[in-house]
């Protein structure tokens, strides 16, 4: 399957963030091109996963 175009990816990220944040902030962030909320959430998720993996390996 081909990778979605950047516009499709942006639309999906916007939809995901609307669902998480109730809409307004997601739309504002998308219009400003501010990736911070999504990047922060992704970083937190990765840290959580890394922590779980560390617990399993101990």
KOLLUM-265992 format. One record per residue (C-alpha): residue in one letter; x, y negated, z. Coordinates in steps of 0.5 Angstrom, whole numbers, plus 500, padded with zeros to 3 digits. Layout:
<pts>
<res A | east X | north Y | up Z>
...
</pts>
This chain:
<pts>
<res X | east 500 | north 500 | up 500>
<res X | east 503 | north 493 | up 498>
<res X | east 504 | north 488 | up 504>
<res X | east 499 | north 483 | up 504>
<res X | east 500 | north 476 | up 502>
<res X | east 503 | north 471 | up 507>
<res X | east 496 | north 468 | up 506>
<res X | east 492 | north 474 | up 508>
<res X | east 497 | north 475 | up 514>
<res X | east 496 | north 468 | up 516>
<res X | east 488 | north 469 | up 516>
<res X | east 489 | north 475 | up 520>
<res X | east 493 | north 472 | up 525>
<res X | east 488 | north 466 | up 526>
<res X | east 483 | north 471 | up 526>
<res X | east 486 | north 475 | up 532>
<res X | east 488 | north 469 | up 536>
<res X | east 481 | north 466 | up 535>
<res X | east 478 | north 472 | up 538>
<res X | east 483 | north 472 | up 544>
<res X | east 483 | north 464 | up 545>
<res X | east 475 | north 463 | up 543>
<res X | east 477 | north 459 | up 537>
<res X | east 478 | north 452 | up 538>
<res X | east 486 | north 453 | up 540>
<res X | east 487 | north 458 | up 535>
<res X | east 485 | north 453 | up 529>
<res X | east 488 | north 447 | up 532>
<res X | east 495 | north 451 | up 532>
<res X | east 494 | north 454 | up 525>
<res X | east 493 | north 447 | up 522>
<res X | east 499 | north 445 | up 526>
<res X | east 503 | north 451 | up 524>
<res X | east 505 | north 452 | up 531>
<res X | east 507 | north 459 | up 533>
<res X | east 508 | north 459 | up 540>
<res X | east 502 | north 462 | up 543>
<res X | east 503 | north 468 | up 538>
<res X | east 510 | north 468 | up 539>
<res X | east 510 | north 468 | up 547>
<res X | east 504 | north 473 | up 547>
<res X | east 509 | north 478 | up 543>
<res X | east 515 | north 477 | up 547>
<res X | east 511 | north 479 | up 553>
<res X | east 508 | north 485 | up 550>
<res X | east 515 | north 487 | up 548>
<res X | east 518 | north 486 | up 555>
<res X | east 512 | north 490 | up 558>
<res X | east 514 | north 496 | up 553>
<res X | east 521 | north 495 | up 554>
<res X | east 520 | north 496 | up 562>
<res X | east 515 | north 502 | up 561>
<res X | east 521 | north 505 | up 557>
<res X | east 526 | north 504 | up 562>
<res X | east 521 | north 507 | up 567>
<res X | east 521 | north 513 | up 563>
<res X | east 528 | north 514 | up 562>
<res X | east 530 | north 513 | up 569>
</pts>
